[in-house]
Amino acid sequence: MFDFSHYYTYDEIVTFLDQMAEAYPHLIKLEIIGQSYAKRDIWLATLTAQNTGLPLEKPGFWIDGNTHAGEVTGSAIALYIIYHLLTQYKSDPQVTRLLDHYTVYVLPRIAVDGAEKYLTTPYRLRSSIRPYPHSDQQDGLYPEDINGDGLILQMRIKDECGGWKVAPEDPRIMIRREPEEFGGTYYTVLTEGLIHNYDGYNFKVAPTLEGLDFNRNYPAQWVPEGEQEGAGYFPFSEPETRAEAEFWSQHPNINGFITYHTSGAVILRPYSTHPDEHFLHEDLEIYQLIGEKGTSLTGYNCVSVYHDFRYHPKEVTNGAMDDYGYEHFGWFGFTVELWDAPTEAGIQKKDYLQWSSRHPLSDDLKLMGWNDEKLAGKGFINWQPFHHPQLGEVEIGGWNFKQMWQNAPVEYLPELCEKQTRFAIAHALMSPRLAIVRTDLTHHGGDVYHLVLQLENQGFLPTYTSEKALEKKIVKPIKVSLFLAEGTTLISGEKEQEIGHLEGRSNKAFSNLAKGYDYRCTVEWVIKGTSGSPIEIIAKGERSGTVKTQLTL
């Protein structure tokens, strides 16, 4: 059973996967696709009904979670998807169709080292435990659990130059000091921690020791550390992201993906680096259409990273996985930012990212009320006096960032998992799917036969996935091969031939009229052979699947 009571450690993930593989050996295969910086195995699950075809011979869909160490809600969703697909096979028609005709690849946790540190210590980190970009701790304030309560919270220190004050409506809440304000009690607010090489007078905030960001390490408009923090030494410099890249290169059947992050309660789509005008128009329309389906199933809006999810209006995010997936493979895929405490508290945010920097006191009061009512107050740790060994008297308290802000409180996981799983299934089922729908074998007297094969794409997307993939010639054309018994010869036609691609329904999604049978085609042969001789036909679509049929003259 999937356990909603907590977030899984690495060993618990491995145990869960082993249990699933033991219970459902006909539906799931486990493999190790690489090792992390700390030499932990990176586990991947391949889900498909093995009696209906090989995984690589079916259209594929990629799911991953926990790219960032602290975003463990992502791994919970990925693991739940595995559980749901396995347990609902033959009970749920959509799940059954998915596993019978498609392959789903699930990488539950990418940041296996970082997430383990995040879950088992008070520390927070971005992705990897590798020291980067500096090999040792730099001077300044660094996070530390100085009062030993197992959390790293905030420190508030009385300071005439401080920019914060206590809200009169609720003493737990800190609000900004007005620019012209004097004569009150003010505070400087810092991360709970210690100061490396403190001279007793001045200090700065030290850069993080573990600053790698896997989602800046992909070759999509990648730039070095000086331009993009966390970028790594070069694209795919990290063993975790490189393991993904090697797997993707060996699995050309993948059409799309979802990568699960936190937080924001929003579905993000490319580009991070370019406005929508940069898109091939047809692909943008399909991205928006799939995003609308995501909104209807999850309640999350789907937005462009460039237009609606930038940390600074004049800066962009380079080296992101979703940009790489679309730009290099032509995949349709999304970064889903799971969970958002303010949204759950009923706050209407005008901006997904800037709200945290500036918002009205009424929002803080609403959030605190939600914490008290729905979380029994556990989301906020009351301010407590503490004697700091370097700074003297301080107070330590604030929001429990790990369990309330960065990740969903576990009581919210069941609903979150259920909604996200519905979108993942719907998205995967939009992949192209090649099918043999008709074979006509006509005897023309003597040993001569006329054979007609009709193929069709029963999926929503075309067999080339996207206009971007077509533009870059990433997907091979459909290949049809005819295999004849000894003594049977071909009078006309070709034993092996490429027949191009087939459209799906996506090119008709914005039209009231069909465009002919562009999702079907026929292939013909004239054959000479004796009655009773066997014939086999194999049609292979790189991303739409391999289909076979056998006939007898």
LINHU-V641658 format. One record per residue. PHI is phi as a letter, one per 30 degrees, with the letter a starting at -180 (none if undefined). Layout:
BEGIN
phi: (PHI	PHI)
END
This chain:
BEGIN
phi: (none	d	c	d	d	a	c	d	d	e	d	d	d	d	d	d	d	d	d	d	d	d	d	b	d	d	b	b	b	c	a	c	c	l	b	d	e	c	i	d	d	c	c	b	c	c	c	a	d	d	d	c	k	d	e	d	c	b	e	c	b	c	b	b	b	i	d	c	e	d	c	d	e	d	d	d	d	d	d	d	e	e	e	d	d	d	d	c	d	i	c	c	e	d	d	d	d	d	d	d	c	b	b	c	c	b	c	d	b	d	d	d	d	d	d	d	d	d	d	c	b	d	d	c	a	d	b	c	d	d	d	a	d	c	d	b	d	d	d	k	d	b	d	a	d	d	c	i	c	i	b	c	c	b	c	c	b	d	a	d	c	d	c	b	b	d	d	d	d	a	d	d	c	c	b	d	d	d	e	c	d	b	i	c	c	b	b	c	c	b	d	e	l	c	c	d	h	d	c	i	b	b	a	b	d	d	d	d	d	c	c	d	b	e	d	b	c	c	d	c	h	d	b	d	e	d	c	b	d	i	d	i	d	a	e	h	d	c	d	d	d	d	d	d	e	d	d	e	d	c	b	d	d	d	c	a	a	b	c	c	b	b	b	k	h	a	c	c	b	e	c	d	c	b	d	d	d	d	d	d	e	d	d	d	d	d	e	d	d	d	d	d	d	d	d	d	c	c	i	d	d	c	b	d	d	d	d	b	b	c	d	b	d	c	b	b	c	c	i	d	d	d	d	d	e	d	d	c	c	i	d	c	a	b	c	c	d	d	i	a	d	e	d	d	d	j	d	c	c	d	b	d	c	d	e	d	d	a	a	d	e	e	d	d	d	d	d	d	d	d	e	d	d	c	c	h	i	d	d	b	c	d	d	b	d	a	c	d	d	c	c	i	d	b	b	c	l	j	d	d	e	d	c	b	c	d	b	d	e	d	d	c	d	e	d	d	d	d	d	d	d	d	d	d	d	d	d	d	d	d	d	d	b	d	b	c	c	a	b	c	c	c	d	c	j	i	c	c	b	c	c	b	c	c	c	b	c	d	c	d	d	d	d	c	i	b	d	d	d	d	e	d	h	d	c	d	d	d	c	c	b	c	c	c	d	e	j	c	b	c	d	b	j	b	d	b	a	c	c	i	b	c	d	c	c	d	d	c	d	c	b	d	b	d	c	i	c	d	c	b	a	b	b	b	b	c	b	c	a	d	e	j	d	d	b	b	b	b	c	b	c	e	c	c	j	c	b	b	a	b	b	b	d)
END
